Structures are given as structure tokens and as C-alpha cells.
Amino acid sequence: MVWASIALVLIGAAVLVMIGLSIAGMLRKEEARDERLHDPLTPTVTWEVPPGVDPVIVGGELTAAGYPNSLEDHAGAPSLCISCPPGERSQVRSLIEAVEAEQYAPALQLPPVVFLEDAA
């Protein structure tokens, strides 16, 4: 009975260590992605997320389509910083519009997708 308790404690400790290592790995990946997005040599666009739109849903679709992104705060409003190679702004814009149409139309009257870099 004592051996079973010791084995259970060791297994529990091993599981906790594995969970910790896994979380640390995810954090390292997220930090590396943020560093790449904020590298001056990485072309990016910033999209201010309209009220009522979940940036996680849009960000997930962008990531799945090959556009790494990061949720940020811009002037008190949530925004997505999106890695966007030159010449692909229209594809990124179309992807965001498609997600908005699928997830939020017609319940929300959303403005056209405009990147902050285009508005300046």
C-alpha cells in the first residue's frame, strides 16, 4: 500500500512537471511570435477590432490562413497586429471581411475593414 502511494505521488509530480514544461514552451512560442511581429523588418498591418467582434475568432482564422497576429491595445481599443507581406493586404482584408460576414452579419452593422496604416 505504501508503494502505491509513493508511485501515485511520483506520477503526479511527473504530470505537473510536464504541464509546466508545456506551458513554458507555449509562452516561448508566443514571445517569439511577438518579437517577429514587432521586428522593423517584418511587414505588418494593424486592424482595430470593432465593438462586438471577438478578436480571438478573427485572429484564429488569420493564423490558420498563414497570417501570424497578436492582440494588442491601440489607443484604448483592441487591435490585431497582423504579419502581412507586401501585396497581400487585400487577401487579409478579404479574410477579415469573410469572418465578419460569417460570424456577425447581419446582427452587427460593421464598418469596412481599414488598416490603421491606411488611415494615416
N, C-alpha and C positions, 0 to 999 in steps of 0.2 A: 504494500500500500504506500509506503514511503517513497519507493522508486517511481511509482506512478505520479505522485505529487511533484517530485523533482523533475520528471520528464515533462509534465504539464507546464511547470514554471519555465523550463528551458525553451520549450516550443513557443510559449507566449512571448518570451524575451526575443526570440528569433523573429517572430512575426512583427513585433514592434520595431526592431532594427530594420527589417525590410521595408516597412511602411515609411519610416523616417528617410531611408535612402531614396525611396521612390519619390517622396515629396521634394527632397533636396534636388533630385535630378530635374523634376518639373520646374522648380524655381530657377535653376541654372539655364534651362532652355528658354524660359520667359525672359530672363535678364539678357541673354544673348540676342533674342529677337528684338527687344527694346533697343539694345545698343546698335544693331544693324539699322533699325528704323530711324534712329537719330544720328547716324553717321552722315556727315555732309555729302558724301559721295553717293548715298542711296536716294534715288528719286522717289519722293512721296507726295501724296495729296492728303489734305485734311478735310473731312466731311463733318460738319456739325449735325448731330443727330437731332431730328425734330422731336418735339414733345409727343409722347405716346408711342414712340418707336423704341423697341428694345435693341440696344446696340450689340448685345451678345448674339442675337439671331443674325443680324446683318454681318457682324464680324465673323461668325462661324461660316456663313456662306462664302464670304470673301476668302477666308482661309482655305476652304475646300476647293475654291476655284484657282488657288495658287497665288493669292494676294495676301501676304502676311500683314497683320494690322495690330494696332494696340489702342485700347480705350484710354482716352486722356480727358483732362478738363481744360477747356479753352474758354476763357472769359466767363467762367461760372456755368458753362453748358457742356454736356458730354460731347465728345467728338472722337472720331476714329482717324488715327494716323495710318495711312494705307501705303504700302510699298507699291509703287505704280511706275513701271518702266515707261520711258518716253514713248508716246504714240499709243498708249493703252488706256488713256483717260476715258475714252468713250466706252470701252468694254467695262471698266469699273463702274462708270455711271449707269450703264445699262443693267449691270448686275444688281446694283443697289435698287434701281427702279423696279426691277423684276421682283425682288424680295419684298419691297414695299407693296407692290400690287398684289402679290400672293398672300401676304400676311395681314395687311392693314386696310386695303381698299375694299369696299367703298366707305367703311366706317370712319376713316380719317381722311380729311382733305389735306394731302401733303403737298408742300411746295416742290418745285423741280429740284433735282439734285444739282447743287452748286458747290464746288470745292472752294474752300477759303482762299486758296491761292488765285483762283479765277476772279473772285470778288474784289481783290485788292487792286 
